[in-house]
Amino acid sequence: MRAKVTVMPKAGVLDPQGKAIGHALAGLGFAGVGEVRAGKVIELELAETDPVKARAEAEAMARRLLANTVIESFSVTLD
């Protein structure tokens, strides 16, 4: 089963990469772009076939390694 973990900075946390992207987009002439937040997506191929167990396993991975839960939030989707 494939799991996708999306990790984003929490609201209120400074996001210098997002700011840099927003500034670069404005410099390229893309007007009307508001706040930009940059995150990461991690795709995992899991041996688990039970969707409930697979989600729990991916969430445990995110909490323990993939996301810094002090400053980042995450979501898990299964394919």
All heavy atoms as a GROMACS GRO file, in nm:
protein
  574
    1MET      N    1   0.084  -0.116   0.000
    1MET     CA    2   0.000   0.000   0.000
    1MET      C    3   0.089   0.124   0.000
    1MET      O    4   0.191   0.127   0.068
    1MET     CB    5  -0.090  -0.003   0.123
    1MET     CG    6  -0.182   0.115   0.133
    1MET     SD    7  -0.318   0.088   0.247
    1MET     CE    8  -0.414  -0.028   0.152
    2ARG      N    9   0.050   0.224  -0.074
    2ARG     CA   10   0.128   0.348  -0.082
    2ARG      C   11   0.066   0.453   0.010
    2ARG      O   12  -0.054   0.474   0.009
    2ARG     CB   13   0.130   0.400  -0.226
    2ARG     CG   14   0.217   0.523  -0.245
    2ARG     CD   15   0.226   0.564  -0.390
    2ARG     NE   16   0.289   0.462  -0.472
    2ARG     CZ   17   0.420   0.451  -0.493
    2ARG    NH1   18   0.501   0.536  -0.435
    2ARG    NH2   19   0.468   0.357  -0.569
    3ALA      N   20   0.152   0.515   0.089
    3ALA     CA   21   0.110   0.624   0.178
    3ALA      C   22   0.184   0.751   0.136
    3ALA      O   23   0.301   0.745   0.098
    3ALA     CB   24   0.139   0.591   0.323
    4LYS      N   25   0.114   0.862   0.144
    4LYS     CA   26   0.175   0.991   0.113
    4LYS      C   27   0.163   1.077   0.238
    4LYS      O   28   0.053   1.100   0.289
    4LYS     CB   29   0.103   1.057  -0.004
    4LYS     CG   30   0.170   1.182  -0.054
    4LYS     CD   31   0.095   1.243  -0.171
    4LYS     CE   32   0.103   1.151  -0.291
    4LYS     NZ   33   0.038   1.210  -0.410
    5VAL      N   34   0.277   1.123   0.290
    5VAL     CA   35   0.282   1.209   0.408
    5VAL      C   36   0.317   1.350   0.361
    5VAL      O   37   0.422   1.370   0.299
    5VAL     CB   38   0.385   1.158   0.511
    5VAL    CG1   39   0.388   1.249   0.633
    5VAL    CG2   40   0.357   1.014   0.551
    6THR      N   41   0.227   1.443   0.387
    6THR     CA   42   0.251   1.583   0.353
    6THR      C   43   0.283   1.658   0.480
    6THR      O   44   0.205   1.655   0.576
    6THR     CB   45   0.127   1.645   0.286
    6THR    OG1   46   0.094   1.566   0.170
    6THR    CG2   47   0.152   1.789   0.244
    7VAL      N   48   0.397   1.725   0.482
    7VAL     CA   49   0.445   1.797   0.600
    7VAL      C   50   0.452   1.945   0.565
    7VAL      O   51   0.510   1.983   0.463
    7VAL     CB   52   0.584   1.746   0.644
    7VAL    CG1   53   0.632   1.820   0.767
    7VAL    CG2   54   0.582   1.595   0.667
    8MET      N   55   0.390   2.028   0.650
    8MET     CA   56   0.388   2.173   0.628
    8MET      C   57   0.422   2.245   0.758
    8MET      O   58   0.391   2.194   0.866
    8MET     CB   59   0.249   2.217   0.582
    8MET     CG   60   0.206   2.164   0.447
    8MET     SD   61   0.307   2.225   0.310
    8MET     CE   62   0.269   2.398   0.311
    9PRO      N   63   0.480   2.365   0.746
    9PRO     CA   64   0.502   2.444   0.868
    9PRO      C   65   0.367   2.480   0.931
    9PRO      O   66   0.270   2.507   0.859
    9PRO     CB   67   0.572   2.571   0.818
    9PRO     CG   68   0.620   2.539   0.681
    9PRO     CD   69   0.530   2.433   0.627
   10LYS      N   70   0.360   2.480   1.062
   10LYS     CA   71   0.238   2.519   1.131
   10LYS      C   72   0.211   2.667   1.108
   10LYS      O   73   0.304   2.746   1.083
   10LYS     CB   74   0.249   2.492   1.281
   10LYS     CG   75   0.243   2.345   1.316
   10LYS     CD   76   0.246   2.326   1.466
   10LYS     CE   77   0.231   2.178   1.501
   10LYS     NZ   78   0.238   2.156   1.646
   11ALA      N   79   0.084   2.705   1.116
   11ALA     CA   80   0.046   2.846   1.104
   11ALA      C   81   0.121   2.926   1.209
   11ALA      O   82   0.136   2.883   1.323
   11ALA     CB   83  -0.104   2.861   1.122
   12GLY      N   84   0.172   3.041   1.170
   12GLY     CA   85   0.244   3.126   1.262
   12GLY      C   86   0.393   3.099   1.270
   12GLY      O   87   0.466   3.177   1.329
   13VAL      N   88   0.438   2.990   1.212
   13VAL     CA   89   0.582   2.957   1.212
   13VAL      C   90   0.646   3.024   1.090
   13VAL      O   91   0.594   3.013   0.979
   13VAL     CB   92   0.605   2.804   1.207
   13VAL    CG1   93   0.752   2.771   1.188
   13VAL    CG2   94   0.551   2.739   1.332
   14LEU      N   95   0.755   3.092   1.112
   14LEU     CA   96   0.827   3.158   1.004
   14LEU      C   97   0.867   3.056   0.898
   14LEU      O   98   0.917   2.949   0.930
   14LEU     CB   99   0.951   3.228   1.059
   14LEU     CG  100   1.034   3.309   0.959
   14LEU    CD1  101   0.953   3.425   0.904
   14LEU    CD2  102   1.160   3.360   1.025
   15ASP      N  103   0.842   3.091   0.770
   15ASP     CA  104   0.872   3.000   0.659
   15ASP      C  105   0.960   3.075   0.558
   15ASP      O  106   0.910   3.130   0.459
   15ASP     CB  107   0.742   2.952   0.594
   15ASP     CG  108   0.764   2.854   0.481
   15ASP    OD1  109   0.879   2.814   0.456
   15ASP    OD2  110   0.665   2.818   0.415
   16PRO      N  111   1.093   3.081   0.581
   16PRO     CA  112   1.180   3.157   0.491
   16PRO      C  113   1.181   3.102   0.349
   16PRO      O  114   1.192   3.178   0.253
   16PRO     CB  115   1.318   3.147   0.555
   16PRO     CG  116   1.309   3.047   0.663
   16PRO     CD  117   1.164   3.023   0.693
   17GLN      N  118   1.168   2.970   0.332
   17GLN     CA  119   1.166   2.914   0.197
   17GLN      C  120   1.040   2.960   0.123
   17GLN      O  121   1.046   2.997   0.006
   17GLN     CB  122   1.172   2.761   0.203
   17GLN     CG  123   1.182   2.698   0.065
   17GLN     CD  124   1.193   2.546   0.071
   17GLN    OE1  125   1.168   2.484   0.174
   17GLN    NE2  126   1.230   2.486  -0.039
   18GLY      N  127   0.927   2.959   0.191
   18GLY     CA  128   0.803   3.008   0.130
   18GLY      C  129   0.814   3.155   0.093
   18GLY      O  130   0.768   3.198  -0.015
   19LYS      N  131   0.873   3.236   0.181
   19LYS     CA  132   0.893   3.379   0.152
   19LYS      C  133   0.980   3.397   0.029
   19LYS      O  134   0.953   3.480  -0.057
   19LYS     CB  135   0.957   3.450   0.271
   19LYS     CG  136   0.870   3.461   0.391
   19LYS     CD  137   0.777   3.577   0.379
   19LYS     CE  138   0.702   3.593   0.510
   19LYS     NZ  139   0.577   3.660   0.495
   20ALA      N  140   1.088   3.319   0.020
   20ALA     CA  141   1.179   3.330  -0.095
   20ALA      C  142   1.108   3.292  -0.225
   20ALA      O  143   1.126   3.358  -0.328
   20ALA     CB  144   1.302   3.242  -0.074
   21ILE      N  145   1.026   3.187  -0.220
   21ILE     CA  146   0.951   3.147  -0.339
   21ILE      C  147   0.853   3.255  -0.379
   21ILE      O  148   0.841   3.290  -0.497
   21ILE     CB  149   0.878   3.013  -0.313
   21ILE    CG1  150   0.980   2.900  -0.298
   21ILE    CG2  151   0.779   2.982  -0.426
   21ILE    CD1  152   0.920   2.770  -0.244
   22GLY      N  153   0.781   3.311  -0.282
   22GLY     CA  154   0.687   3.419  -0.310
   22GLY      C  155   0.755   3.539  -0.373
   22GLY      O  156   0.705   3.598  -0.469
   23HIS      N  157   0.872   3.575  -0.319
   23HIS     CA  158   0.948   3.688  -0.373
   23HIS      C  159   0.995   3.658  -0.516
   23HIS      O  160   0.987   3.745  -0.604
   23HIS     CB  161   1.068   3.717  -0.282
   23HIS     CG  162   1.150   3.833  -0.327
   23HIS    ND1  163   1.107   3.964  -0.317
   23HIS    CD2  164   1.274   3.839  -0.384
   23HIS    CE1  165   1.201   4.044  -0.366
   23HIS    NE2  166   1.303   3.970  -0.407
   24ALA      N  167   1.042   3.538  -0.540
   24ALA     CA  168   1.088   3.500  -0.675
   24ALA      C  169   0.972   3.500  -0.774
   24ALA      O  170   0.988   3.544  -0.889
   24ALA     CB  171   1.155   3.362  -0.671
   25LEU      N  172   0.856   3.452  -0.733
   25LEU     CA  173   0.740   3.454  -0.822
   25LEU      C  174   0.701   3.597  -0.859
   25LEU      O  175   0.672   3.626  -0.976
   25LEU     CB  176   0.621   3.382  -0.757
   25LEU     CG  177   0.634   3.231  -0.746
   25LEU    CD1  178   0.520   3.174  -0.660
   25LEU    CD2  179   0.633   3.166  -0.884
   26ALA      N  180   0.704   3.687  -0.760
   26ALA     CA  181   0.675   3.828  -0.788
   26ALA      C  182   0.778   3.886  -0.885
   26ALA      O  183   0.742   3.960  -0.977
   26ALA     CB  184   0.672   3.908  -0.658
   27GLY      N  185   0.905   3.850  -0.866
   27GLY     CA  186   1.010   3.897  -0.955
   27GLY      C  187   0.996   3.846  -1.097
   27GLY      O  188   1.042   3.910  -1.192
   28LEU      N  189   0.929   3.732  -1.113
   28LEU     CA  190   0.905   3.677  -1.246
   28LEU      C  191   0.776   3.730  -1.308
   28LEU      O  192   0.738   3.688  -1.418
   28LEU     CB  193   0.899   3.523  -1.239
   28LEU     CG  194   1.032   3.455  -1.207
   28LEU    CD1  195   1.010   3.306  -1.180
   28LEU    CD2  196   1.130   3.474  -1.322
   29GLY      N  197   0.710   3.821  -1.238
   29GLY     CA  198   0.591   3.883  -1.294
   29GLY      C  199   0.459   3.816  -1.257
   29GLY      O  200   0.356   3.851  -1.313
   30PHE      N  201   0.461   3.723  -1.166
   30PHE     CA  202   0.337   3.658  -1.123
   30PHE      C  203   0.274   3.742  -1.012
   30PHE      O  204   0.300   3.722  -0.894
   30PHE     CB  205   0.363   3.515  -1.076
   30PHE     CG  206   0.406   3.424  -1.185
   30PHE    CD1  207   0.539   3.389  -1.201
   30PHE    CD2  208   0.313   3.372  -1.275
   30PHE    CE1  209   0.580   3.304  -1.303
   30PHE    CE2  210   0.353   3.287  -1.378
   30PHE     CZ  211   0.487   3.254  -1.392
   31ALA      N  212   0.192   3.837  -1.053
   31ALA     CA  213   0.126   3.926  -0.957
   31ALA      C  214   0.007   3.853  -0.895
   31ALA      O  215  -0.047   3.758  -0.951
   31ALA     CB  216   0.079   4.052  -1.028
   32GLY      N  217  -0.034   3.899  -0.780
   32GLY     CA  218  -0.153   3.843  -0.718
   32GLY      C  219  -0.129   3.718  -0.637
   32GLY      O  220  -0.224   3.653  -0.594
   33VAL      N  221  -0.003   3.679  -0.616
   33VAL     CA  222   0.026   3.563  -0.532
   33VAL      C  223   0.036   3.612  -0.388
   33VAL      O  224   0.114   3.702  -0.358
   33VAL     CB  225   0.158   3.494  -0.574
   33VAL    CG1  226   0.191   3.379  -0.479
   33VAL    CG2  227   0.148   3.444  -0.716
   34GLY      N  228  -0.046   3.554  -0.300
   34GLY     CA  229  -0.043   3.590  -0.160
   34GLY      C  230   0.066   3.515  -0.086
   34GLY      O  231   0.173   3.488  -0.141
   35GLU      N  232   0.036   3.478   0.035
   35GLU     CA  233   0.134   3.406   0.117
   35GLU      C  234   0.168   3.272   0.053
   35GLU      O  235   0.082   3.201   0.001
   35GLU     CB  236   0.077   3.382   0.257
   35GLU     CG  237   0.174   3.313   0.350
   35GLU     CD  238   0.117   3.288   0.488
   35GLU    OE1  239  -0.005   3.298   0.506
   35GLU    OE2  240   0.196   3.256   0.577
   36VAL      N  241   0.296   3.237   0.056
   36VAL     CA  242   0.344   3.109   0.004
   36VAL      C  243   0.404   3.031   0.120
   36VAL      O  244   0.482   3.084   0.198
   36VAL     CB  245   0.452   3.130  -0.107
   36VAL    CG1  246   0.505   2.997  -0.154
   36VAL    CG2  247   0.396   3.211  -0.222
   37ARG      N  248   0.363   2.905   0.133
   37ARG     CA  249   0.417   2.816   0.235
   37ARG      C  250   0.480   2.698   0.163
   37ARG      O  251   0.421   2.641   0.072
   37ARG     CB  252   0.307   2.765   0.328
   37ARG     CG  253   0.223   2.873   0.395
   37ARG     CD  254   0.296   2.950   0.500
   37ARG     NE  255   0.308   2.871   0.622
   37ARG     CZ  256   0.378   2.910   0.727
   37ARG    NH1  257   0.442   3.023   0.726
   37ARG    NH2  258   0.385   2.834   0.832
   38ALA      N  259   0.598   2.659   0.202
   38ALA     CA  260   0.670   2.548   0.139
   38ALA      C  261   0.676   2.432   0.238
   38ALA      O  262   0.704   2.450   0.356
   38ALA     CB  263   0.810   2.589   0.098
   39GLY      N  264   0.651   2.313   0.189
   39GLY     CA  265   0.656   2.193   0.272
   39GLY      C  266   0.725   2.081   0.197
   39GLY      O  267   0.803   2.105   0.104
   40LYS      N  268   0.691   1.959   0.235
   40LYS     CA  269   0.751   1.845   0.168
   40LYS      C  270   0.649   1.731   0.163
   40LYS      O  271   0.558   1.723   0.246
   40LYS     CB  272   0.878   1.799   0.239
   40LYS     CG  273   0.860   1.764   0.385
   40LYS     CD  274   0.992   1.742   0.456
   40LYS     CE  275   0.969   1.728   0.606
   40LYS     NZ  276   1.091   1.731   0.682
   41VAL      N  277   0.666   1.644   0.065
   41VAL     CA  278   0.581   1.526   0.049
   41VAL      C  279   0.672   1.405   0.048
   41VAL      O  280   0.771   1.401  -0.027
   41VAL     CB  281   0.500   1.533  -0.082
   41VAL    CG1  282   0.421   1.405  -0.102
   41VAL    CG2  283   0.408   1.654  -0.082
   42ILE      N  284   0.640   1.308   0.131
   42ILE     CA  285   0.716   1.183   0.138
   42ILE      C  286   0.622   1.070   0.097
   42ILE      O  287   0.515   1.054   0.157
   42ILE     CB  288   0.771   1.158   0.280
   42ILE    CG1  289   0.864   1.270   0.323
   42ILE    CG2  290   0.844   1.024   0.286
   42ILE    CD1  291   0.806   1.364   0.420
   43GLU      N  292   0.660   0.994  -0.004
   43GLU     CA  293   0.581   0.879  -0.048
   43GLU      C  294   0.645   0.752   0.007
   43GLU      O  295   0.766   0.732  -0.006
   43GLU     CB  296   0.573   0.874  -0.200
   43GLU     CG  297   0.492   0.986  -0.259
   43GLU     CD  298   0.473   0.973  -0.409
   43GLU    OE1  299   0.533   0.883  -0.471
   43GLU    OE2  300   0.400   1.056  -0.464
   44LEU      N  301   0.562   0.669   0.066
   44LEU     CA  302   0.609   0.546   0.129
   44LEU      C  303   0.537   0.427   0.067
   44LEU      O  304   0.415   0.430   0.052
   44LEU     CB  305   0.578   0.548   0.279
   44LEU     CG  306   0.631   0.666   0.360
   44LEU    CD1  307   0.563   0.672   0.496
   44LEU    CD2  308   0.781   0.654   0.376
   45GLU      N  309   0.611   0.324   0.034
   45GLU     CA  310   0.551   0.198  -0.010
   45GLU      C  311   0.553   0.106   0.112
   45GLU      O  312   0.659   0.067   0.159
   45GLU     CB  313   0.631   0.137  -0.125
   45GLU     CG  314   0.568   0.014  -0.184
   45GLU     CD  315   0.434   0.038  -0.250
   45GLU    OE1  316   0.418   0.141  -0.319
   45GLU    OE2  317   0.344  -0.045  -0.232
   46LEU      N  318   0.434   0.074   0.163
   46LEU     CA  319   0.422  -0.006   0.285
   46LEU      C  320   0.380  -0.149   0.252
   46LEU      O  321   0.297  -0.170   0.163
   46LEU     CB  322   0.321   0.057   0.380
   46LEU     CG  323   0.349   0.203   0.420
   46LEU    CD1  324   0.233   0.257   0.504
   46LEU    CD2  325   0.480   0.214   0.494
   47ALA      N  326   0.431  -0.245   0.327
   47ALA     CA  327   0.392  -0.384   0.309
   47ALA      C  328   0.252  -0.410   0.364
   47ALA      O  329   0.184  -0.503   0.321
   47ALA     CB  330   0.493  -0.476   0.376
   48GLU      N  331   0.209  -0.327   0.458
   48GLU     CA  332   0.078  -0.344   0.522
   48GLU      C  333  -0.035  -0.328   0.420
   48GLU      O  334  -0.033  -0.236   0.339
   48GLU     CB  335   0.062  -0.240   0.634
   48GLU     CG  336  -0.066  -0.251   0.712
   48GLU     CD  337  -0.083  -0.385   0.780
   48GLU    OE1  338   0.001  -0.419   0.865
   48GLU    OE2  339  -0.180  -0.457   0.746
   49THR      N  340  -0.133  -0.419   0.424
   49THR     CA  341  -0.246  -0.412   0.330
   49THR      C  342  -0.374  -0.361   0.395
   49THR      O  343  -0.466  -0.321   0.324
   49THR     CB  344  -0.273  -0.551   0.268
   49THR    OG1  345  -0.299  -0.644   0.372
   49THR    CG2  346  -0.154  -0.597   0.184
   50ASP      N  347  -0.382  -0.363   0.526
   50ASP     CA  348  -0.499  -0.311   0.597
   50ASP      C  349  -0.487  -0.158   0.602
   50ASP      O  350  -0.392  -0.105   0.661
   50ASP     CB  351  -0.503  -0.370   0.739
   50ASP     CG  352  -0.621  -0.320   0.820
   50ASP    OD1  353  -0.678  -0.213   0.791
   50ASP    OD2  354  -0.658  -0.390   0.916
   51PRO      N  355  -0.583  -0.085   0.544
   51PRO     CA  356  -0.573   0.061   0.540
   51PRO      C  357  -0.564   0.127   0.678
   51PRO      O  358  -0.491   0.224   0.694
   51PRO     CB  359  -0.701   0.105   0.467
   51PRO     CG  360  -0.749  -0.015   0.396
   51PRO     CD  361  -0.700  -0.134   0.472
   52VAL      N  362  -0.635   0.075   0.775
   52VAL     CA  363  -0.631   0.134   0.910
   52VAL      C  364  -0.492   0.118   0.970
   52VAL      O  365  -0.435   0.213   1.026
   52VAL     CB  366  -0.740   0.070   0.999
   52VAL    CG1  367  -0.727   0.118   1.143
   52VAL    CG2  368  -0.880   0.100   0.944
   53LYS      N  369  -0.436   0.000   0.956
   53LYS     CA  370  -0.302  -0.024   1.010
   53LYS      C  371  -0.196   0.053   0.932
   53LYS      O  372  -0.101   0.105   0.990
   53LYS     CB  373  -0.270  -0.174   1.009
   53LYS     CG  374  -0.351  -0.253   1.109
   53LYS     CD  375  -0.317  -0.400   1.103
   53LYS     CE  376  -0.400  -0.482   1.201
   53LYS     NZ  377  -0.372  -0.625   1.189
   54ALA      N  378  -0.212   0.062   0.800
   54ALA     CA  379  -0.117   0.136   0.717
   54ALA      C  380  -0.116   0.283   0.754
   54ALA      O  381  -0.010   0.344   0.767
   54ALA     CB  382  -0.150   0.118   0.569
   55ARG      N  383  -0.235   0.342   0.773
   55ARG     CA  384  -0.242   0.483   0.814
   55ARG      C  385  -0.176   0.503   0.949
   55ARG      O  386  -0.099   0.598   0.969
   55ARG     CB  387  -0.387   0.530   0.816
   55ARG     CG  388  -0.401   0.677   0.861
   55ARG     CD  389  -0.545   0.723   0.862
   55ARG     NE  390  -0.606   0.711   0.732
   55ARG     CZ  391  -0.590   0.797   0.633
   55ARG    NH1  392  -0.512   0.903   0.650
   55ARG    NH2  393  -0.651   0.780   0.518
   56ALA      N  394  -0.205   0.414   1.044
   56ALA     CA  395  -0.146   0.426   1.177
   56ALA      C  396   0.007   0.416   1.170
   56ALA      O  397   0.078   0.491   1.238
   56ALA     CB  398  -0.202   0.318   1.269
   57GLU      N  399   0.057   0.327   1.087
   57GLU     CA  400   0.201   0.310   1.072
   57GLU      C  401   0.264   0.436   1.011
   57GLU      O  402   0.367   0.485   1.059
   57GLU     CB  403   0.229   0.188   0.984
   57GLU     CG  404   0.374   0.150   0.976
   57GLU     CD  405   0.395   0.020   0.900
   57GLU    OE1  406   0.317  -0.012   0.808
   57GLU    OE2  407   0.492  -0.049   0.933
   58ALA      N  408   0.203   0.490   0.907
   58ALA     CA  409   0.255   0.612   0.843
   58ALA      C  410   0.250   0.730   0.938
   58ALA      O  411   0.342   0.812   0.942
   58ALA     CB  412   0.178   0.641   0.714
   59GLU      N  413   0.143   0.740   1.017
   59GLU     CA  414   0.133   0.849   1.114
   59GLU      C  415   0.240   0.836   1.222
   59GLU      O  416   0.299   0.936   1.264
   59GLU     CB  417  -0.006   0.853   1.176
   59GLU     CG  418  -0.112   0.904   1.079
   59GLU     CD  419  -0.252   0.898   1.136
   59GLU    OE1  420  -0.273   0.842   1.245
   59GLU    OE2  421  -0.343   0.950   1.068
   60ALA      N  422   0.269   0.714   1.264
   60ALA     CA  423   0.376   0.693   1.363
   60ALA      C  424   0.511   0.733   1.305
   60ALA      O  425   0.593   0.795   1.373
   60ALA     CB  426   0.377   0.547   1.408
   61MET      N  427   0.535   0.699   1.178
   61MET     CA  428   0.660   0.739   1.112
   61MET      C  429   0.672   0.891   1.106
   61MET      O  430   0.779   0.947   1.130
   61MET     CB  431   0.666   0.681   0.971
   61MET     CG  432   0.681   0.533   0.965
   61MET     SD  433   0.673   0.479   0.792
   61MET     CE  434   0.664   0.303   0.813
   62ALA      N  435   0.561   0.956   1.074
   62ALA     CA  436   0.562   1.102   1.064
   62ALA      C  437   0.591   1.165   1.200
   62ALA      O  438   0.672   1.258   1.209
   62ALA     CB  439   0.428   1.152   1.009
   63ARG      N  440   0.525   1.117   1.304
   63ARG     CA  441   0.547   1.172   1.438
   63ARG      C  442   0.689   1.149   1.489
   63ARG      O  443   0.747   1.236   1.554
   63ARG     CB  444   0.448   1.111   1.537
   63ARG     CG  445   0.314   1.181   1.543
   63ARG     CD  446   0.230   1.142   1.661
   63ARG     NE  447   0.182   1.005   1.661
   63ARG     CZ  448   0.091   0.955   1.578
   63ARG    NH1  449   0.041   1.032   1.484
   63ARG    NH2  450   0.052   0.830   1.587
   64ARG      N  451   0.746   1.034   1.456
   64ARG     CA  452   0.878   0.998   1.511
   64ARG      C  453   0.996   1.049   1.428
   64ARG      O  454   1.105   1.070   1.481
   64ARG     CB  455   0.889   0.848   1.527
   64ARG     CG  456   0.795   0.796   1.636
   64ARG     CD  457   0.805   0.650   1.660
   64ARG     NE  458   0.939   0.616   1.711
   64ARG     CZ  459   0.984   0.492   1.720
   64ARG    NH1  460   0.907   0.391   1.685
   64ARG    NH2  461   1.104   0.469   1.766
   65LEU      N  462   0.976   1.068   1.296
   65LEU     CA  463   1.090   1.104   1.212
   65LEU      C  464   1.060   1.208   1.104
   65LEU      O  465   1.136   1.302   1.086
   65LEU     CB  466   1.145   0.978   1.143
   65LEU     CG  467   1.261   1.002   1.046
   65LEU    CD1  468   1.386   1.047   1.121
   65LEU    CD2  469   1.289   0.880   0.963
   66LEU      N  470   0.951   1.193   1.033
   66LEU     CA  471   0.930   1.271   0.911
   66LEU      C  472   0.891   1.416   0.936
   66LEU      O  473   0.917   1.502   0.852
   66LEU     CB  474   0.824   1.202   0.823
   66LEU     CG  475   0.855   1.057   0.786
   66LEU    CD1  476   0.739   0.997   0.708
   66LEU    CD2  477   0.985   1.049   0.708
   67ALA      N  478   0.827   1.444   1.049
   67ALA     CA  479   0.785   1.581   1.080
   67ALA      C  480   0.837   1.621   1.217
   67ALA      O  481   0.842   1.539   1.309
   67ALA     CB  482   0.632   1.590   1.078
   68ASN      N  483   0.876   1.746   1.230
   68ASN     CA  484   0.908   1.804   1.360
   68ASN      C  485   0.777   1.861   1.412
   68ASN      O  486   0.738   1.972   1.377
   68ASN     CB  487   1.014   1.912   1.345
   68ASN     CG  488   1.047   1.981   1.476
   68ASN    OD1  489   0.976   1.964   1.575
   68ASN    ND2  490   1.153   2.059   1.476
   69THR      N  491   0.707   1.785   1.495
   69THR     CA  492   0.571   1.822   1.534
   69THR      C  493   0.564   1.948   1.621
   69THR      O  494   0.454   1.997   1.647
   69THR     CB  495   0.501   1.705   1.605
   69THR    OG1  496   0.578   1.664   1.718
   69THR    CG2  497   0.482   1.588   1.510
   70VAL      N  498   0.677   2.001   1.663
   70VAL     CA  499   0.677   2.127   1.736
   70VAL      C  500   0.644   2.241   1.640
   70VAL      O  501   0.567   2.332   1.674
   70VAL     CB  502   0.813   2.152   1.805
   70VAL    CG1  503   0.820   2.290   1.867
   70VAL    CG2  504   0.840   2.044   1.908
   71ILE      N  505   0.699   2.236   1.518
   71ILE     CA  506   0.681   2.346   1.423
   71ILE      C  507   0.612   2.305   1.294
   71ILE      O  508   0.583   2.390   1.210
   71ILE     CB  509   0.815   2.414   1.390
   71ILE    CG1  510   0.911   2.315   1.326
   71ILE    CG2  511   0.874   2.480   1.515
   71ILE    CD1  512   1.038   2.378   1.269
   72GLU      N  513   0.586   2.175   1.276
   72GLU     CA  514   0.525   2.126   1.152
   72GLU      C  515   0.401   2.043   1.181
   72GLU      O  516   0.393   1.977   1.285
   72GLU     CB  517   0.623   2.039   1.072
   72GLU     CG  518   0.746   2.114   1.024
   72GLU     CD  519   0.848   2.024   0.958
   72GLU    OE1  520   0.876   1.913   1.012
   72GLU    OE2  521   0.903   2.064   0.855
   73SER      N  522   0.307   2.047   1.088
   73SER     CA  523   0.193   1.957   1.094
   73SER      C  524   0.204   1.861   0.977
   73SER      O  525   0.279   1.886   0.882
   73SER     CB  526   0.062   2.036   1.086
   73SER     OG  527   0.055   2.110   0.967
   74PHE      N  528   0.131   1.751   0.983
   74PHE     CA  529   0.138   1.655   0.874
   74PHE      C  530   0.001   1.595   0.849
   74PHE      O  531  -0.087   1.597   0.936
   74PHE     CB  532   0.240   1.544   0.903
   74PHE     CG  533   0.203   1.454   1.016
   74PHE    CD1  534   0.125   1.340   0.996
   74PHE    CD2  535   0.245   1.481   1.145
   74PHE    CE1  536   0.090   1.257   1.100
   74PHE    CE2  537   0.211   1.399   1.252
   74PHE     CZ  538   0.134   1.287   1.229
   75SER      N  539  -0.017   1.543   0.729
   75SER     CA  540  -0.137   1.467   0.695
   75SER      C  541  -0.093   1.343   0.617
   75SER      O  542   0.012   1.344   0.553
   75SER     CB  543  -0.234   1.552   0.613
   75SER     OG  544  -0.176   1.588   0.489
   76VAL      N  545  -0.174   1.238   0.629
   76VAL     CA  546  -0.143   1.112   0.562
   76VAL      C  547  -0.260   1.076   0.471
   76VAL      O  548  -0.376   1.081   0.512
   76VAL     CB  549  -0.121   0.999   0.665
   76VAL    CG1  550  -0.104   0.864   0.596
   76VAL    CG2  551  -0.001   1.029   0.753
   77THR      N  552  -0.228   1.042   0.346
   77THR     CA  553  -0.328   0.988   0.255
   77THR      C  554  -0.277   0.853   0.203
   77THR      O  555  -0.156   0.832   0.192
   77THR     CB  556  -0.354   1.082   0.136
   77THR    OG1  557  -0.231   1.109   0.068
   77THR    CG2  558  -0.416   1.213   0.181
   78LEU      N  559  -0.371   0.766   0.174
   78LEU     CA  560  -0.337   0.633   0.123
   78LEU      C  561  -0.384   0.621  -0.020
   78LEU      O  562  -0.491   0.667  -0.056
   78LEU     CB  563  -0.402   0.524   0.208
   78LEU     CG  564  -0.365   0.521   0.356
   78LEU    CD1  565  -0.446   0.414   0.427
   78LEU    CD2  566  -0.217   0.499   0.375
   79ASP      N  567  -0.302   0.554  -0.102
   79ASP     CA  568  -0.339   0.529  -0.242
   79ASP      C  569  -0.361   0.381  -0.262
   79ASP      O  570  -0.296   0.298  -0.207
   79ASP     CB  571  -0.228   0.574  -0.338
   79ASP     CG  572  -0.210   0.725  -0.336
   79ASP    OD1  573  -0.304   0.796  -0.303
   79ASP    OD2  574  -0.099   0.770  -0.371
   0.00000   0.00000   0.00000
